[in-house]
Amino acid sequence: MGLRFRKRVKLCKGVYLNFGKKGMSTSFKIGNTTINSKGRITTSIPGTGLSYVTNLKKKSKSKR
């Protein structure tokens, strides 16, 4: 199990600045849906623990 660091700062209603081990991103929360600047969308059903995550940006395959 690795050590994980995350910090989330609220800039205004529905807008957050996220800090992590690998860098920084912004996210926008609209209802039960969160969209971040790295192209990730998360939708959840409150009180159930159920959520769905998808990426808008395609991951590029690196040549070795």
PLY file of the C-alpha trace (Angstrom):
ply
format ascii 1.0
element vertex 64
property float x
property float y
property float z
element edge 63
property int vertex1
property int vertex2
end_header
0.00 0.00 0.00
1.46 3.35 -1.06
1.25 6.77 0.49
-1.28 9.05 -1.18
-1.45 12.86 -0.97
-4.42 14.96 -2.09
-5.66 18.42 -1.13
-8.80 20.13 -2.45
-9.37 23.90 -2.13
-12.76 25.46 -2.89
-12.37 28.60 -5.03
-16.09 29.41 -5.34
-19.39 27.52 -5.54
-18.78 24.39 -7.64
-15.14 25.21 -8.57
-12.21 23.47 -6.89
-8.41 23.47 -7.18
-6.96 20.00 -6.59
-3.37 19.31 -5.51
-1.81 15.88 -5.64
1.51 14.10 -5.75
1.66 14.32 -9.57
0.46 17.90 -10.00
-2.51 20.21 -9.94
-5.94 20.28 -11.64
-9.24 22.11 -11.49
-12.68 20.57 -11.20
-16.25 21.73 -11.63
-19.11 20.17 -9.66
-22.63 20.36 -11.09
-25.17 18.43 -9.03
-23.87 14.85 -8.64
-21.42 15.18 -11.54
-17.80 16.35 -11.36
-15.73 17.29 -14.43
-12.01 17.94 -14.03
-9.47 19.66 -16.27
-7.75 16.37 -17.12
-10.88 15.06 -18.87
-12.35 12.83 -16.18
-16.10 12.78 -15.45
-17.49 11.24 -12.25
-21.20 10.75 -11.59
-22.54 9.36 -8.32
-25.76 8.46 -6.55
-25.70 10.08 -3.09
-26.01 7.82 -0.08
-25.35 4.59 -2.00
-21.59 4.62 -2.52
-22.18 3.96 -6.24
-20.36 6.04 -8.84
-19.36 5.89 -12.51
-16.09 7.30 -13.85
-15.12 7.86 -17.48
-12.28 9.65 -19.25
-12.92 12.04 -22.15
-9.28 12.21 -23.20
-7.74 9.18 -24.84
-4.54 7.86 -23.30
-1.74 7.72 -25.84
0.21 4.49 -26.09
3.93 5.03 -25.72
6.38 3.19 -27.95
9.02 1.15 -26.22
0 1
1 2
2 3
3 4
4 5
5 6
6 7
7 8
8 9
9 10
10 11
11 12
12 13
13 14
14 15
15 16
16 17
17 18
18 19
19 20
20 21
21 22
22 23
23 24
24 25
25 26
26 27
27 28
28 29
29 30
30 31
31 32
32 33
33 34
34 35
35 36
36 37
37 38
38 39
39 40
40 41
41 42
42 43
43 44
44 45
45 46
46 47
47 48
48 49
49 50
50 51
51 52
52 53
53 54
54 55
55 56
56 57
57 58
58 59
59 60
60 61
61 62
62 63
